[in-house]
Amino acid sequence: MQKSLKSAEYTRLVALLVAVRKDAGVRQHTLAKKLGRPQSFIAKYEGGERRIDVVEFVAIARALGADPVRLFRDFTAEKPAKTERKAG
């Protein structure tokens, strides 16, 4: 298993998170504020400069109003990104 930030699997994971963010109509800066992180945190993982761990994946999904389990299931099944926004 390749551990590189440039692996096809990691690139696909990042693409999924970017698609969910854009589908939710959320800008990087807004997501960063929700996570209590600088905007560069979002830019770095979306740009492939930084890996995210599973705890960060869950926090990002929830901040976007998406179900992290469903997103991960879609990722592992190699399905296109589907978003589930929370009412509110």
Secondary structure, 3 states (H helix, E strand, C coil): CCCCCCCHHHHHHHHHHHHHHHHCCCCHHHHHHHHCCCHHHHHHHHCCCCCCCHHHHHHHHHHCCCCHHHHHHHHHCCCCCCCCCCCC
